[in-house]
Each structure stands twice: as structure tokens, then as C-alpha cells.
Amino acid sequence: MRRILDFLTGADDDRGDVPGWVLITLMTAGLVILIWALAGPALQGVFQQAIDRVTGF
């Protein structure tokens, strides 16, 4: 009966979502930092090579 009443009145309990989203945000930031640390030098080399080819005329 409580669920029906909550549904009809639009009562939502989203308190449990905040820690989950904080964790997802922190994990995503960690992955970005890790990938950037691993692939950064290679991407910098590719970028520099492309710039050298364009400006090497």
C-alpha cells in the first residue's frame, strides 16, 4: 500500500544515488588520468609528427 501511495504522490527517495554518482565520477577521472599518462607521450608524438609534415613544405 505504501508503494502505491508513494507512486501516486510522486515521492522519490534519491538519497542513495549521490554516493554512487560520486564514485562513478571519481572512477572516470581516475581512468582519464591513467589513460592520459599512458597514451600522452604517444599522442604527443603523433601530433608533433603531423604538425611537422604540415609545416615542412
BELVEN-V348977 format. One record per residue. N is the residue number from 1. OMEGA is omega in whole degrees, 0 to 359 (999 if undefined). D_CENTER is the distance of its C-alpha to the mean C-alpha in Angstrom with 2 decimals. Layout:
# BELVEN-V348977
N_OMEGA_D_CENTER + N_OMEGA_D_CENTER
This chain:
# BELVEN-V348977
1_181_39.35 + 2_179_36.71 + 3_179_33.93 + 4_179_35.96 + 5_177_36.59 + 6_179_32.94 + 7_182_32.08 + 8_181_34.88 + 9_179_34.13 + 10_180_30.39 + 11_179_29.65 + 12_177_26.08 + 13_183_24.86 + 14_183_21.14 + 15_182_21.43 + 16_183_19.84 + 17_185_16.55 + 18_179_15.60 + 19_178_15.43 + 20_180_13.38 + 21_176_10.65 + 22_179_11.01 + 23_179_10.79 + 24_179_7.64 + 25_180_6.07 + 26_179_8.23 + 27_178_7.68 + 28_178_4.11 + 29_178_6.00 + 30_178_8.85 + 31_179_7.99 + 32_179_7.36 + 33_180_10.58 + 34_180_12.33 + 35_179_11.96 + 36_180_12.92 + 37_182_15.79 + 38_187_17.02 + 39_183_16.82 + 40_180_17.40 + 41_179_21.18 + 42_179_21.53 + 43_177_19.65 + 44_178_21.73 + 45_178_24.80 + 46_179_24.15 + 47_181_23.59 + 48_178_26.72 + 49_179_28.71 + 50_178_27.89 + 51_179_28.90 + 52_179_32.04 + 53_182_33.01 + 54_183_32.71 + 55_184_34.62 + 56_181_37.09 + 57_999_39.51
